[in-house]
């Protein structure tokens, strides 16, 4: 097993990316916490060569995906989704553990208008449901759904523009 | 595939937005991991043995001598053909007890039914109740060991960076209870292996990820013959980047 200092370093280096990855697979917060912990425990007990950060991150993700599919007793659909999600993570987030996307979104949220920012605050900060958001904004539930879709499209376009321009 | 990708993209943005808006953030797991490792350590097998006591040494020597004498006696009696029946009746109970004792010393915790293995010795340490195995960097020897053990509860196999070729499929084919196999970065596997995998009637999910010699076109005929089987092929991203939004 790795020395204590190494354990702390490995966990600190990879925990954010692994947790985000598990949430992408479909874990809620609590399950993502538990499975991220279990993933570290499994590979640290097993022992491995931490010779390359990207290789270690990939090994952690493979193990985490395996544990997730086991925990969920995943059927074919979930396995297929996990495979696609893994490819997407490699393409969009693996190089910086998803930190770049989070930071880009922070910048993009600032460019939204007042009502759109309020919507993001209610949905993603206060974790309000569509019904609560509808009554807070004075809209119908369907209008909230549609507004949310539009705001997310705007944010995605903003992030992609930011990524294209260094 | 495109719909799944869109769903994943949506989820990725939801996860990032949760964090960007300040709603949820990754936890600090250092203490939890350290505590879990301390509470339930899994030391190497040799560390499981209690430390020898100095006063035990003479008894240990005597016991070892007795075992050697007994083994010599058994060999002698079998060789010269004397007291065969007596030898068998004396030998069998010990022999029958040996297997469970050996298994119990190396079987993983009973609440786990999955394992990550890298070698034959890892596989030998597994109990018969194992349901899923992730094999990292294993070769034909490990596959043969899995087939030899024919774990009755084993339904899922996940090979990562495997070091075997199509010959391993003859062994894998014998594991009739398997419902799901994932090959990841297994570059020696060729489309020839698909025929044998197609013969596994219980196999419902087959995934090839970044296996250099397996492409979508290669699995077309297997899809036709086995419509009940979900087959996923993810080709190497450097060779074929995923489609853009």
Interface residues (C-beta under 8 A of the other chain):
Chain A: X1 X4 X7 X8 X11 X12 X15 X16 X19 X20 X23 X24 X26 X29 X33 X36 X37 X38 X40 X41 X42 X43 X44 X45 X46 X59 X62 X63 X66 X67 X70 X76 X79 X80 X81 X83 X84 X85 X86 X87 X88 X89 X90 X91 X92 X93 X98 X101 X102 X103 X105 X106 X109 X120 X121 X123 X124 X125 X126 X127 X152 X155 X156 X160
Chain B: X1 X4 X5 X7 X8 X9 X10 X11 X12 X13 X14 X15 X16 X17 X18 X19 X20 X21 X22 X23 X24 X26 X27 X28 X29 X30 X32 X33 X34 X36 X37 X41 X42 X114 X116 X118 X132 X134 X136 X156 X158 X160 X180 X182 X184 X204 X205 X207 X209 X230 X232 X234 X237 X241 X242 X245
